[in-house]
Amino acid sequence: MQKPGVILNPNKPIEDLGSVSHVFDLDATKNIESCAQATEVTVNSLVQLSFANVLSRYSGESKVIYG
């Protein structure tokens, strides 16, 4: 990581950030579960990997840390 940083504005109340949700259809859910099983990871691990990819692309950094 080149520089530590915060993507979100720390002065903005958390209530103003909004939320995003998505419900996958049955076929997409089965595909995600099959991918997790084939790679011997949990669905949660795939979700975390996806989130890390979004953060990486959004921030322009090849390595991201979140927690």
Number of C-alpha atoms within 10 A of each C-alpha: 9 8 6 8 8 8 9 9 9 8 6 9 8 10 7 7 10 6 6 5 5 5 7 10 8 9 9 11 13 12 11 17 15 13 15 16 12 9 9 10 12 14 16 10 12 16 12 13 12 12 13 17 16 13 18 15 13 10 14 10 13 12 13 16 9 7 2
